[in-house]
Structure formats: C-alpha cells, structure tokens
Amino acid sequence: MTAHSAENLVLNPTFRGTGDAPEHWTFVTPRPELAPRHQFVPAENGGAGRLLLAATGDRQAFGCWRGEANLQPGQWYRASVRVRIREIANPELSLFVQVAQHFLVPQGAWGEETLLQQEFQHDPPGDGNKFELYLRATATGSVEWLEPTVVAIPKPNHRKARVATIRFGAPESPLTVESHRERIATKLDQAGALRPDIVALPEFSPIVGVEERAYKSYWEVGETVPDGPLCALLAAKAKQYSMNVLCGNIERRGKYLFNTAVLFDREGRFVGQYDKTHLTFYELMAGFSCGESYPVFDLDFGRIAAHICYDEWFPEVARYFAHQGAEILFLPVAGGKPITWRTRALDNGIYFVSSSINPPSMIISSSGVILAETHDDGVACADLNLDMRLTNWYGDPTRAYGMPCIVPQMRHCLDNSLLDRLAQSLSGDDHADR
C-alpha cells in the first residue's frame, strides 16, 4: 500500500453480514441498562447494510457501533463517515465519531445528512485502530451511519506562519517621539531580516521608552489612522519586507482618543484595527474612549485577531475570538502576566503572541508551551503550524478542533445550558434568579 492508496481500510465498510451485527462490527455500551436502541439492517439486492442508533427517551443513554481499520504506524489517513439524522435537536452534542481516537468533525453545517471527516497521523499503540460511531445526550431521534471510510494519504502540506514579536529595551539616552520612531524602524528592519509573515509591536508603541515630558500628553502624541507618521512608517516597512505588521498605536479620531492596534498587509495597505474595549481606570481618566467591536482579520496565511493589555484579564475576549476562528491571537501589552497568556492559549486551542513593554514578548503554542521569547531588547520568532495546533486535551494533537471548549462534540455534556447561563450572567439578565 502506498501513501496515496485509495483503498478503504475499514473492515467491512458496507456492513455485510447476518444476525445482530455485521462482521467486524459490534454494539458497545458501558451500561446495558442505559443503552440506546441499536439495529443492524442487512444488505438487500447487493447494496450495503445499515447501522442505526436511536434514542430511548433517556438523555443519559450512551453507546456506539464499533468497527476496525487496518492502520500502519506513522502513516497519514483521511477518515470519514456520513450520518443521516432524524429529530435530534443538538447533533453537535449528540453525535460524535472517533477513528483511532481522533475526532471527526462536520464538513460544513449540520444537516439531515452530514459528512464527518478528519486527517490524522497514526501513532500506536495509544491510538488503537477502532472506528466508533456514538449516540448520546438526546431523548429523541435516530441516526443512520453510512460509508465509513479510511484511506491513506500523503503527509499533508500544512499551512505555516512565521511570526515575529518585538520588545524594546531601556533606551541608552533620552528619546523624543521622532528618535523613538527611528528605533521602531530599526527593530522592523531586524524583524524583516527574519522574513516573517507577520510581526507585532507593543501597546503604546509611539512612546515606548519616551519620557512623558517629551510627548506631553496622549492627545498630543496621538495620530490619525491610517495616515499618521507611525502608520506611514509601518506601511513602508510592511511593503519593504513583504510582511504584515500589527502595532499598538494611539489614535485621535475626531474628538475621541483610542488605544488601538493597527494592521498593515504585505503591500503596505491598511487592513483594519482593533480598539481596546476594556480600559483601565487610568486610561479613562487620561481621556481614552472604549472600542465597541471585536474584528477578526483574514490574512494570506490564516485568520488572526488582536486584543490589548487589560483585555487579557477577561477570558471571554479570547474565547470569542477563538469561536470566530482566530488561529493566532495577538496581544500588544504594557504590563501583564505570561501565565495568563499561556492559559488563554491552552483554554482556546490557539496560538498566542504578546508584544510587551514590561513583561517578555512571547510566542506561545496552542498547548500553552512558550515557543520563543525575548526579555530585553530583541525580536523573537517562531514558525507555527496552523493546521495542527497541539493541545493538552488527553494528548490528542489532531488538527482542526482545538480544545473541548471550542468544539461541541468534545464537551460531553447533555446540553448547552451552561453557555446560556454564562451569557445571561455576563449580560446581567439572571439577576432575578439570585
């Protein structure tokens, strides 16, 4: 068998056989008294047989049809199965499939017929070779399983992103806003030499290391976006090195002042910005206004998002961006705690990049591991695999789904009531229940 063989490696994928189960398939439940209804319908007229699972009225019912596949160590595979659903209210919670302990995920929105699929590298003995089709957490409805398939594939050409982050050390002599802008240009030259896809600079980048008497006030040092002097420098360096640039800036917008992060693409074009939504009391007293939106940005290598400094203390910010599909979350920051950044990465199964004034600037993997960091004046850089984000959830590194909080099939609860209650609590709608 070659790495690109189209042979279906599932044993008896057409469910041929007689009796209560097709050959090589069995029904399994940990508690027979809580088993869902299960049925094997033998093939007729040369077609395929059918495997069905149905609810019993008890939401705690749980069980699966279990088959096997011929898998080889180190080989990459694509596994898939089709499901036909009837009267199951939350298929994202009630139906899940594991092949060699790798979860299959829906290709598109759930419908009456849905394809579940996953690509993975087989790593025995922990992975095993089981093909398991589960029903749980529903009092009504049924599911029919069709076309279980595992085929060998070449090692995927995963999307990669080279990310750089900057930290400014203490200046050797007093800085002006203009001389510090030269320091920013030098740092972007250093980062550009590493050929990153994107480079990040800290919060309040226009004044890092500049004494207050040299810039007088946030309002005076603020600039218009995207045509102010710092923005012009960022755009020029982005184009010079064909890299995306994300930078904490201070913006005057009419009568308002914003703590913002601006983004320029490889051509030096302005992509967009994020305005800090959680302001410290100090910032409010300094005249800053609150941002009101949480944009994500689709760049040529993947989807990113940014939040700023104090935003990191509110976990729902990172959670929201993860649910919007952000693969890398940036944090221009003045002060903060790396343990929080590692937690946000781990909780949400995303890469996390800080560009800092006081703490180190860091690049953190989706498993919470620090990949690169700089504690003084420097540039940290790392290559990130966006299609295979490592997690610490039971050690399963399969790409595409991240942590349990992101993909409903991995939540293993009966419904989404906790999420509903959280939303109510955050909005204050549940006060009457207290």
C-alpha positions, 0 to 999 in steps of 0.5 A, spaced: 500 500 500 502 506 498 501 513 501 496 515 496 492 508 496 485 509 495 483 503 498 478 503 504 481 500 510 475 499 514 473 492 515 467 491 512 465 498 510 458 496 507 456 492 513 455 485 510 453 480 514 447 476 518 444 476 525 445 482 530 451 485 527 455 485 521 462 482 521 467 486 524 462 490 527 459 490 534 454 494 539 458 497 545 455 500 551 458 501 558 451 500 561 446 495 558 441 498 562 442 505 559 443 503 552 440 506 546 436 502 541 441 499 536 439 495 529 443 492 524 439 492 517 442 487 512 444 488 505 438 487 500 439 486 492 447 487 493 447 494 496 450 495 503 447 494 510 445 499 515 447 501 522 442 505 526 442 508 533 436 511 536 434 514 542 430 511 548 427 517 551 433 517 556 438 523 555 443 519 559 443 513 554 450 512 551 453 507 546 456 506 539 457 501 533 464 499 533 468 497 527 476 496 525 481 499 520 487 496 518 492 502 520 500 502 519 504 506 524 506 513 522 502 513 516 497 519 514 489 517 513 483 521 511 477 518 515 470 519 514 463 517 515 456 520 513 450 520 518 443 521 516 439 524 522 432 524 524 429 529 530 435 530 534 435 537 536 443 538 538 447 533 533 453 537 535 452 534 542 449 528 540 453 525 535 460 524 535 465 519 531 472 517 533 477 513 528 483 511 532 481 516 537 481 522 533 475 526 532 471 527 526 468 533 525 462 536 520 464 538 513 460 544 513 453 545 517 449 540 520 444 537 516 439 531 515 445 528 512 452 530 514 459 528 512 464 527 518 471 527 516 478 528 519 486 527 517 490 524 522 497 521 523 497 514 526 501 513 532 500 506 536 499 503 540 495 509 544 491 510 538 488 503 537 485 502 530 477 502 532 472 506 528 466 508 533 460 511 531 456 514 538 449 516 540 448 520 546 445 526 550 438 526 546 431 523 548 429 523 541 431 521 534 435 516 530 441 516 526 443 512 520 451 511 519 453 510 512 460 509 508 465 509 513 471 510 510 479 510 511 484 511 506 491 513 506 494 519 504 500 523 503 503 527 509 499 533 508 502 540 506 500 544 512 499 551 512 505 555 516 506 562 519 512 565 521 511 570 526 515 575 529 514 579 536 518 585 538 520 588 545 524 594 546 529 595 551 531 601 556 533 606 551 541 608 552 539 616 552 533 620 552 528 619 546 523 624 543 517 621 539 521 622 532 528 618 535 523 613 538 520 612 531 527 611 528 528 605 533 521 602 531 524 602 524 530 599 526 527 593 530 522 592 523 528 592 519 531 586 524 524 583 524 524 583 516 531 580 516 527 574 519 522 574 513 516 573 517 509 573 515 507 577 520 510 581 526 507 585 532 509 591 536 507 593 543 501 597 546 503 604 546 508 603 541 509 611 539 512 612 546 515 606 548 521 608 552 519 616 551 519 620 557 512 623 558 515 630 558 517 629 551 510 627 548 506 631 553 500 628 553 496 622 549 492 627 545 498 630 543 502 624 541 496 621 538 495 620 530 490 619 525 489 612 522 491 610 517 495 616 515 499 618 521 507 618 521 507 611 525 502 608 520 506 611 514 512 608 517 509 601 518 506 601 511 513 602 508 516 597 512 510 592 511 511 593 503 519 593 504 519 586 507 513 583 504 510 582 511 504 584 515 505 588 521 500 589 527 502 595 532 499 598 538 498 605 536 494 611 539 489 614 535 485 621 535 479 620 531 475 626 531 474 628 538 475 621 541 482 618 543 483 610 542 488 605 544 488 601 538 492 596 534 493 597 527 494 592 521 498 593 515 498 587 509 504 585 505 503 591 500 503 596 505 495 597 505 491 598 511 487 592 513 483 594 519 484 595 527 482 593 533 480 598 539 481 596 546 474 595 549 476 594 556 480 600 559 483 601 565 481 606 570 487 610 568 486 610 561 479 613 562 481 618 566 487 620 561 481 621 556 481 614 552 474 612 549 472 604 549 472 600 542 465 597 541 467 591 536 471 585 536 474 584 528 477 578 526 482 579 520 483 574 514 490 574 512 494 570 506 496 565 511 490 564 516 485 568 520 488 572 526 485 577 531 488 582 536 486 584 543 490 589 548 493 589 555 487 589 560 483 585 555 487 579 557 484 579 564 477 577 561 477 570 558 471 571 554 475 576 549 479 570 547 474 565 547 470 569 542 475 570 538 477 563 538 469 561 536 470 566 530 476 562 528 482 566 530 488 561 529 493 566 532 491 571 537 495 577 538 496 581 544 500 588 544 501 589 552 504 594 557 504 590 563 501 583 564 502 576 566 505 570 561 501 565 565 495 568 563 497 568 556 499 561 556 492 559 559 488 563 554 492 559 549 491 552 552 483 554 554 482 556 546 486 551 542 490 557 539 496 560 538 498 566 542 503 572 541 504 578 546 508 584 544 510 587 551 513 593 554 514 590 561 513 583 561 517 578 555 514 578 548 512 571 547 510 566 542 506 561 545 503 554 542 496 552 542 498 547 548 500 553 552 508 551 551 512 558 550 515 557 543 520 563 543 521 569 547 525 575 548 526 579 555 530 585 553 531 588 547 530 583 541 525 580 536 523 573 537 520 568 532 517 562 531 514 558 525 507 555 527 503 550 524 496 552 523 493 546 521 495 542 527 495 546 533 497 541 539 493 541 545 493 538 552 486 535 551 488 527 553 494 528 548 490 528 542 494 533 537 489 532 531 488 538 527 482 542 526 478 542 533 482 545 538 480 544 545 473 541 548 471 548 549 471 550 542 468 544 539 461 541 541 462 534 540 468 534 545 464 537 551 460 531 553 455 534 556 447 533 555 446 540 553 448 547 552 445 550 558 451 552 561 453 557 555 446 560 556 447 561 563 454 564 562 451 569 557 445 571 561 450 572 567 455 576 563 449 580 560 446 581 567 439 578 565 439 572 571 439 577 576 432 575 578 434 568 579 439 570 585 
